[in-house]
């Protein structure tokens, strides 16, 4: 994960659990909520890592689990987005979803937050 992939408000994994990015400097240093220090993202201490996208995270963000598709995907739906599939840790939009058939792979929580913000102009928050 690189600092350039992050936005203020993104959730990442810190040494003590999930943390929220509260500031990003041009130098690539970030500050996490509740801490006044700035940290590097790559190879730094404390270790800051992306949060892998899971079914649990999709539900936390308000996605509703749908019946499994015949091809073995776990599918989820969110209002105004349509259906997405989660397979091997990657979120993939289907032909009826918000991406109109374009494939977009999302592997981490911060990537989903960024995609949602890009498409809607709103923050994706835990429900």
Secondary structure, 3 states (H helix, E strand, C coil): CCHHHCCCCCEEEECCEEEEEEEECCCCCEEECCCCCEECCCCCCCCCECCECCHHHHHHCCCEECCCCCCCCEEEEECCCEEEEEECCEEEECCCCCCCCCCCCECEHHHHHHHHHHHHCCCCCCC
